[in-house]
Structures are given as structure tokens and as C-alpha cells.
């Protein structure tokens, strides 16, 4: 280990999972092994590691990875900042660079459309350090709380600067518009000066401030280009006006360019005003979700009813909800019957009947009937809060294609400045006319627009994820959105996904010398602690029977369950388990085959040496499943069913739905292997599931879909969560992802094409600066407007509704 030097930097990592001195030694050892680390000291009492690293240290991720590989955790925190003063993609790059330079920052992503930064950092990093970094880069910021994220949407730009600028500019521009009709009147030079000066230095002051901040940071942005271009036009006009005043009486007044500088500033202000209004509309979905949060709730504590702030609620509180009120918490109804409107949470348009024992979600509307709800989750743990976090994360994330845009934006302004200088020099050499050369250089500066580049991708993603959320589709991140549009194969789990997941026991068949009630009692004992749909069905059928206790119960993944019942080791499981144990089903084999061929799921009750009986389950297919498969086929997407159920039941469901490829009797790891094999064959695979055993397949898929209400591991692993059990949402999500990806491509084509065409035309002297400024303003507005067209998207169900 090298000795520290004055140039070393110090990092502090909060270590999780240490319990003794040997843990301290292990963490110190792995940290010191990272190249570039000069010293590492770990304090068990504070659970902090202090690392002194030289300038050649590996990225911070290497330190965090080393600790985690050693079996310990590193505490991290996500900070959300509202950034002020950003105007284009170059600003985004500068803010990200400033944030990433803060010691302890792992990742930083800035969204120009929402004007927010999402920063992943070590828990020891103070928010003040992040704010200081953005301020030093020329962009003031403040920290956002969860509750304030929606309110912190980009503030609507005031309209009056645009109106005043237009009023001052119009007298100079109107005569130009009349020239084709023979009107040749222009205000005197001194009047033009009086009109243009407040536009240039008062209403246009924002461009000077932001441009100067960019220069101080040794960078450039749109504001710098506008400030340089309009200042050049204004300065040239001032020089020509002064020169003509010195030669009064020697000819008419020369042509001035005050109208060009004023018109460019006016048009850019107008474009920014329209852009801000459009950007706010991309955040409508988030604001609508935040608006679902009630601020007050009526509770009964100690027999006394009182109204309190929602923040004061705790788990276990009894919340009273009157008709028409929003439900304040996630909970369970203990008294009362009602219908609940969950349309803004799940996209389900019809109210859902709810009664005692059923769950309700905070933010839903109690349509009728007073109910009492026992609180099960509050604050950040409610479903609404999780939905908001997921949508915000998706909108804050960058699509992979954005990396290309970021690289272009990093060099865009310097390249434009070089082109403008080359235009100036080229025209001087070519024509010797300094005036015309300067006008053409100004046109190059004002037509170049990094704003459209910065807005092209995030506005489309925000609009697409917002529309999806309103329809009950939660997209995890931009990567999922970009992957989903290319899906060629959708693989489905069966139970709980294609079927209702509420099976019932339709037959109990004991083996010879066994009793049917005994088989049912023992099966119910084995399933006593399981939440699997089949377990619930067994326990429901066994109601009224004396179910014995079970000991040493354990799950057999993909096979069933095992335990000790009444002194015997018993197992309840699939036909696979029967075969693996080498037991003979005897006379029950034919009956099991008939049940399976009729679409029933069969489970075997097994002792160590013989078969005790079988249970047959029936589960109905979801009403939306057939329409969903037909819709996917219409989109040209193949379908596949992967299930742990028997082949007969799987084939029956597949035939009913039109799924021709069915693979049955599969373990969870086998499902993941099939998904990976399809991907290796060139397919882009989506997997749709809802259960604990679907986790491996969801992780292996190119894009995973989880059904809300299923296992937590499924929703955590999935890329897209469907907030209701309507399988038509799968096709809707893929269709919406295709349309969003198309909007991204259209926006990028426009942003790149606009600059690629406009800059050469300006350099060749074919664009007037006023027209160039108007085109620049139009480019940003058109990109945002094109993205907002996604808000008009409708699901197939909505399009076909009468």
C-alpha cells in the first residue's frame, strides 16, 4: 500500500452487513486491493470506510463492486434535483459532467424536458455538495422531495416578454413584409435603435447571462450562439448608423440589421415559451398521479373519530372513508360494501365491487357506501407511491440512443462557432464584403439548434410512459421501452397469467384402500402455509374437515411441497414428482390421463413408498386472453406457453387460445433456459408471468411483463408491470412502445436533418438571419409537439368501443 500524497482524494463509504473485527479486516483488504487506493480504514462502530485514493484510482464503481463482491453492502442514496437555466442539450452535458465530478457520485442523469437531475451517490454525499457543483457550472438547483416532484415541473414561462418583444419588433419587420407589394418604408435608423436596444439588452439579457455562464465553464450552449449572433447584427447596425451619421447629406441611410437582431430574439423567446408550455404537458401523467394523494384522513382512535394529516397515519389505523372521498391508504376493508373507482391507477374504467376482507388502494375513489379500512401501508410503501416512483424513474432515465445525441451535443456548439468563423472568413475572401460576410455568419449562429437534439428523446419517452401509466401500464425505464418495440416472441406463463389463477378442486381420487377425506385432509395439511393458488383451492375444499398439523414443511420448486403429517413424510406435487420418485400410479394412471386431456391440473399425494391419491383442479381461462393472443398475431408477434402444469392441461388451454407452441411440465429454471435459447436463436423475447417461480424467466427475457397482484419478485424483476389482469395490455404496451420509438426516430431525424440542412444554407448566404431565427425556434417546438401526439394514442379496446 502506497503512502498518501497531498493530491489524494478522500471517499467515505457506509458499509452494510459488518458484524465483527474480521469483517473490518476483510473490507479493508478488498478496498486496498483496488488499483489506485493509497489507504483504506474501516470503523466498525460507525460502519464507515475512509478511502484515500490517488488520481489514478479506478472508477468509484470499482470500490463499490469490490465491497459487494466480498459479501457486504454499500449504502447509496438517490437525489432528485430541479435544475434552473438549462436551454439545450449542451447544458445537459455540462450539468451531468459537473455532478459526476462530485466525489461519491455513482451516476448522474439529467432530463432537459423535466429540467430534473437524478443522482445515484454514496449515502455519505451531502445534497449541498451536488447543489454547489451545479451552481459552479452556472445552473442553480434545489433538492426535490417526493411530494414536491410533480409541483416542480418546469415553470410556465411568462408571456409578457414575448408580447413586449413582438410589439417593439413589429414596426421594423412589418415594412419588410410589405416590400413584395411595393411598400418601401422603414423607420429612421435612430427609431430602429430605440426599438431594438431594449429587446437586445433587456428582454434578451437571459441569453447573455446563460452564455456568459457557459463561457466561464469553458463550454457553449444555445444561449451563447444567440447572444453572439444577435450582438454581431446589432453591432454591425450600430456601426453603419454611426458611419452614416458622420456622412450626412452624402446619400441615403444604409440598410441596417436592427430588425434581424430583434426578430431573432423575439422568435427565440416565442419558441421557448411554446416549448415550456409543451414540456409541461409531457408531465401531465405524473401530476395526475400526485393529485391522487389525499392530504387529510378521518380515523378512529380509541373510539374517537378525528381528522388528521395523511403523514400522521400509521399501520393499523382504522380509516373512515365516506362516499365520494379518496381512500388515503392501502388497506383492507373491515366494514361496509362499496364500489371503488381505480381508473387512474389501473386504467380500469368500471368501478370494482369491494367488501369486507378485500384490499383497497390509496388514491382510489370510494364511489358509494361508507367503509372502514384498516391501514396496511402508508407513505412511500403504498402502491400509489411505488407507481409514481416507477413512472418518474422511467421518465428520468435515458434511452440508449441518447448516448449518441450526448456525444454530438458535447461538440455541437464549438463546431458551429468554427463554421461561423469559416463562413465569415470565406465570404470576406470571396466577395470582400465584410457586411454580407457578417450577416451570413450571424445566420449560421442563430439557425444552429442544440435544443432540438436535447429534447428529441426525453419528450417522446415522457409522453409515451405517461400515456402508458394512464392505461395501467408501468414501464420501468427507457431501456425497456426501447427493447419492447422490437419484441418478436411473447412467452406466457399459464396459471394466474393466461388463466384466472383461482383454481378449484374438481375431483379427489383416493388410491385403493385409501379414503377420499383422508387424502384431502393430508393434502390440506401440506398446503397449510402456502399462498399458491392450488394451495388455496385445497384448503377451501377441506373446510369442515379436521386438518392435521404439518411439520418440516418445505417447497419443492417446480414440483410441489413436502412435510411430515401424522408421523409420515408425505409429498403433494406434479406428475414430474411422481416420475422422479419412481412410484406406480396403478389404477389411477388412466383416470389421471383422462383428467389431464380434459384440461385439468393433477396433483399427486405421495408417501415414501406408494401413491395415496390424486387431486384434480380446474381453472378458467381469462376472458381477455384469446383477444390478446389474436392481437399479438395481428402485430406479427409469435406466442409461446411455458408452464409447469401437465401436458394435457397445457395443450387444452393452448388450443382454446390459439397458441400453437406449448411446453409443459417445466421447472422455473427450464423456463429461463427456453427463453435464453429463443434469444440465442435471434428472437427478441418478452415473458409474461405473475408468480415467484417466474422470476428466472422474467430476468432471462429481453423484456419481462409482470401482472400486478402477483409475487413481489415478479414485479421487481419485470421491465413492465401491468396494473390489471387484462392481457390485452401486453399488445397495447408493445404497440405503444413501437409508436414511441417511432417518435424518437422522427424527432432525431428532424433535429439532425434540420441542422445538417440549415447550417450549410446559412453558410452559403441563402438564409436571412430573421428566417434562420424563426426556423431555429420552430425546430424545438416541432420536436416537442410531435412527441405530444402520443397523447392521442388509444388502446384497441378504446378504438373499437361504440
Secondary structure, DSSP 8 states (H G I E B T S, - for coil): -----TT-EEEEEEEES--SHHHHHHHHHHHHTSTTEEEEEEETTTTEEEEEE-TT---HHHHHHHHHHTT-EE-EEEEEEEE-S--SHHHHHHHHHHHHTSTTEEEEEEETTTTEEEEEEETT--HHHHHHHHHHTT--EEE--TTTTTTTS-----SHHHHHHHHHHHHHHHHHHHGGGT------HHHHHHHHHHIIIIITHHHHHHHHHHHHTT---HHHHHHHHHHHHHHHHHHHHHHHHTTTTSSS-----HHHHHHHHHHHHHHHHHHHHHHHHHTHHHHHHHHT--SEEEEEETTEEEEEEGGG--TT-EEEE-TT-B--SEEEEEE--EEEE-HHHH---S-EEE-TT-EE-TT-EE-SS-EEEEEEE-GGGSHHHHHHHHHHHHHHS--TTHHHHHHHHHHHHHHHHHHHHHHHHHHHHHH--HHHHHHHHHHHHHH--HHHHHHHHHHHHHHHHHHHHHTTEEE--HHHHHHHTT--EEEE-IIIIIB-S--EEEEEEE-TT--HHHHHHHHHHHTTT--SHHHHHHHHHTTTS----EEEEEEETTTEEEEEETTEEEEEE-HHHHHHTT---TTHHHHHHHHHHTT-EEEEEE-SSSEEEEEEEE--B-TTHHHHHHHHHHTT-EEEEE-SS-HHHHHHHHHHHT---EE-S--HHHHHHHHHHHHHTT--EEEEE-SGGGHHHHHHSSEEEEETTS-HHHHHH-SEEESSS-THHHHHHHHHHHHHHHHHHHHHHHHHHHHHHHHHHHHTT-S-HHHHHHHHHHHHHHHHHHHHGGGG---HHHHH--
